Amino acid sequence: MKIVVCIKQVPATNDAKIDPETKRIVREGQKAILNPFDTYAVEEGVRLKEKFGGEVIVITMGPPKAEAVLCEAISAGADRGILLSDRAFAGSDTWATSYVLAKAIEKIGDVDLVICGKQAIDGDTAQVGPGIAAHLDWMQATYVMAVDSVEDKNITVKRMHEEGYDVCELQLPAVLTVVKDINTPRIPTLKGRLAAQKCEIPVWKPEDIGAEPDKIGLNGSPTRVVKTQPPEPRQTKTIRIEGTPQECARALVRELRLRSLV
């Protein structure tokens, strides 16, 4: 199998700053990490490779420093990485980002499966994985909690939802977005860390993947952020309930009902 795992470098902070002009997250000067949900996508790709053979290729779109998360994925068992980096990509929304990633996947060629984390913690839109599937016109399954089987040109997965899960059979090639229930990411081995230190990451530009200039970057993004503001602070008042267990239970239920929580 040829498996592509799409990953993202995200700010390692809960106090992200927003550019007042572009209304987008300021990433310069921020410590960055591999998006936590993507660690499960990398692990699942490596597990499928170990079971069925093949190759795991990790790709990301971002500034030059995003090379670090590609090397991290290689240390966890991926075979190679590709960085999509150019000023023309800056400001891309989820539609433009998924378009760029889809064009890169087309350039790689003969890909059987694309795996993404269910969402990125800096945007929480969960749109890029489905967007890739739409651009490629491939079948997709989101919120995948288990891969049950891969036979011939079909893959069977469990897709999580609020009331349990669905069992879905997809024809390959396909796109999956995975949740953290799917596996436990491994700790990189010494061999993996040494491989990551020696990795050479090619950088692809828009012309390398045949991306149309009017479909990338800020100008190619149909989404426009008009206004951003921090959420209202949470109420921090503490209420102490005293009495017998029965009195405390009744008082707690009464308080929850007053707050429309039950």
C-alpha positions in Angstrom: 0.0 0.0 0.0 1.1 3.5 -0.7 -0.2 5.6 2.2 -0.1 9.4 2.5 -0.6 10.9 5.9 -1.4 14.7 6.0 -0.1 16.4 9.1 0.1 20.0 10.4 2.3 22.1 12.7 0.2 24.0 15.2 1.0 26.6 17.9 2.0 25.0 21.3 -0.2 27.5 23.2 -3.7 28.0 24.3 -3.3 31.8 24.0 -2.9 32.2 20.3 -2.8 35.7 18.9 -4.8 36.9 15.9 -3.5 39.3 13.3 -5.9 42.3 13.3 -5.6 42.7 9.5 -5.8 39.2 8.2 -7.9 37.8 11.1 -5.7 34.7 11.1 -3.5 33.1 13.8 0.0 34.7 14.2 2.4 31.8 13.9 5.7 33.8 13.8 7.6 33.6 17.0 5.3 30.9 18.4 6.6 27.5 19.6 5.1 24.9 17.4 4.3 21.2 17.7 2.8 18.4 15.7 -1.0 18.5 15.8 -1.9 15.9 18.5 -4.7 14.3 16.4 -2.2 13.8 13.6 0.0 11.5 15.8 -2.8 8.9 15.6 -3.0 9.3 11.8 0.8 8.7 11.5 0.6 5.7 13.9 -2.3 4.1 11.9 -0.4 4.6 8.6 2.7 2.9 10.0 0.6 0.0 11.5 -1.1 -0.6 8.1 2.3 -0.5 6.4 3.7 -3.1 8.9 0.7 -5.3 8.3 0.3 -5.0 4.5 3.6 -3.7 3.3 4.2 -0.6 1.3 5.2 3.0 2.1 4.1 5.8 4.4 4.6 9.4 3.1 3.9 12.3 5.3 3.1 15.7 3.8 2.4 19.1 5.3 1.8 22.6 4.1 3.5 25.4 6.1 6.6 27.6 6.6 10.1 26.1 6.4 10.1 25.3 10.1 7.3 22.8 9.5 10.0 20.4 8.4 10.4 19.6 12.1 7.0 17.8 12.3 7.8 15.8 9.1 11.0 14.6 10.8 9.1 13.7 13.9 6.7 11.6 11.9 9.7 9.8 10.2 11.1 9.1 13.7 7.7 7.4 14.4 8.0 5.1 11.4 7.0 7.1 8.3 9.3 6.5 5.3 9.7 10.0 3.9 8.2 13.5 4.0 7.3 16.3 1.6 7.0 20.0 2.6 4.7 22.3 0.7 6.1 25.7 1.4 5.8 29.0 -0.5 4.6 32.5 0.2 1.9 31.9 -2.3 0.3 29.3 0.0 0.1 31.8 2.9 -3.4 32.6 4.2 -5.0 29.5 2.6 -8.3 28.6 4.2 -9.5 24.9 4.5 -10.7 24.8 0.9 -7.4 26.1 -0.5 -5.4 24.0 1.9 -7.2 20.8 0.9 -6.8 21.8 -2.8 -3.0 22.1 -2.3 -2.7 18.8 -0.5 -4.9 17.1 -3.1 -2.6 18.4 -5.9 0.4 17.0 -4.0 -1.2 13.6 -3.6 -1.9 13.6 -7.3 1.8 14.4 -8.0 2.9 11.5 -5.7 0.8 9.2 -7.7 -0.6 5.7 -7.2 -1.7 6.5 -3.7 -4.1 3.9 -2.1 -5.0 5.6 1.1 -4.9 9.1 2.7 -5.1 9.4 6.5 -5.6 12.7 8.4 -6.2 13.5 12.1 -9.9 14.3 12.6 -9.1 18.0 13.1 -6.3 20.5 13.9 -6.4 22.1 17.4 -5.7 25.6 16.1 -8.8 25.6 13.8 -11.1 22.8 15.0 -12.9 22.8 11.6 -12.4 19.2 10.7 -12.8 20.2 7.1 -9.4 19.5 5.4 -9.7 15.7 5.3 -13.2 15.8 3.7 -11.9 18.6 1.4 -9.1 16.5 0.1 -11.6 13.7 -0.7 -13.8 16.1 -2.5 -11.0 17.5 -4.6 -9.8 14.0 -5.5 -13.3 12.7 -5.9 -12.5 9.7 -3.6 -14.6 7.9 -1.1 -14.1 9.1 2.5 -14.9 8.1 6.1 -14.6 10.5 9.0 -14.1 10.0 12.7 -12.7 6.5 12.1 -12.1 4.6 15.3 -10.8 1.3 13.8 -9.6 -0.2 10.6 -11.1 -3.7 10.5 -9.7 -5.1 7.2 -8.1 -4.3 3.9 -8.9 -6.8 1.1 -8.2 -6.4 -2.6 -9.3 -2.8 -3.3 -11.7 -2.4 -0.3 -11.1 -1.2 3.3 -13.6 -1.7 6.1 -13.6 0.7 9.0 -15.6 1.6 12.1 -16.8 5.2 12.0 -17.6 6.7 15.4 -20.8 8.8 16.1 -22.8 9.9 19.1 -24.7 6.6 19.5 -22.0 4.1 18.8 -20.4 3.4 15.4 -21.1 2.4 11.8 -19.2 -0.2 9.9 -18.3 1.2 6.5 -16.8 -0.5 3.5 -15.0 1.9 1.1 -13.4 1.3 -2.3 -9.7 2.3 -2.5 -8.3 4.9 -3.0 -10.0 6.6 -0.1 -9.5 9.2 2.6 -9.9 8.6 6.3 -9.9 11.0 9.2 -9.2 9.2 12.5 -9.9 9.8 16.2 -7.7 9.2 19.1 -9.5 5.9 20.0 -8.0 4.2 17.0 -4.6 3.5 18.5 -1.9 4.4 21.0 1.0 6.2 19.2 4.4 4.6 19.7 7.4 6.1 21.3 10.1 6.6 18.5 12.9 4.1 18.6 16.6 5.0 18.5 16.6 3.7 14.9 13.7 6.0 14.1 15.3 9.0 15.7 18.5 8.4 13.8 16.6 8.2 10.5 14.8 11.4 11.3 18.2 13.2 11.9 19.3 12.1 8.4 16.1 12.8 6.6 16.2 15.2 3.6 12.8 16.8 3.1 12.0 18.0 -0.5 10.2 21.3 -0.7 7.4 21.6 -3.3 6.2 24.9 -4.7 2.9 25.7 -6.5 4.5 25.1 -9.9 5.8 21.7 -8.7 2.3 20.4 -8.1 0.5 22.2 -10.9 -1.6 24.4 -8.5 -3.6 27.2 -10.1 -2.5 30.6 -8.6 -6.1 31.7 -8.2 -7.0 28.7 -6.0 -4.3 29.1 -3.3 -3.4 31.5 -0.6 -5.5 34.3 0.7 -6.9 35.4 -2.7 -7.8 31.8 -3.6 -9.7 31.2 -0.3 -13.5 31.6 -0.4 -13.7 32.0 3.4 -13.5 35.5 4.8 -13.0 36.0 8.5 -14.9 39.3 9.3 -14.4 39.4 13.1 -12.7 37.5 15.9 -13.1 37.8 19.6 -12.2 35.7 22.7 -15.0 33.7 24.3 -16.8 34.9 27.4 -14.9 34.0 30.6 -16.3 31.0 32.4 -18.1 31.5 35.7 -15.7 30.5 38.5 -18.1 30.9 41.5 -18.0 27.9 43.8 -21.1 26.8 45.8 -20.6 24.6 48.8 -23.5 22.3 49.6 -23.8 20.9 53.1 -26.2 18.5 54.8 -27.0 14.9 54.7 -26.3 12.9 51.4 -30.0 13.1 50.5 -30.1 16.9 51.2 -27.0 17.5 49.2 -28.3 15.4 46.3 -31.6 17.4 46.2 -29.8 20.7 46.5 -27.4 19.7 43.6 -30.3 18.7 41.3 -32.1 21.9 42.1 -29.0 24.0 41.3 -28.5 22.1 38.0 -32.1 22.6 37.0 -31.8 26.4 37.7 -28.8 26.4 35.3 -30.8 24.3 32.7 -28.2 21.6 32.9 -30.6 18.8 33.6 
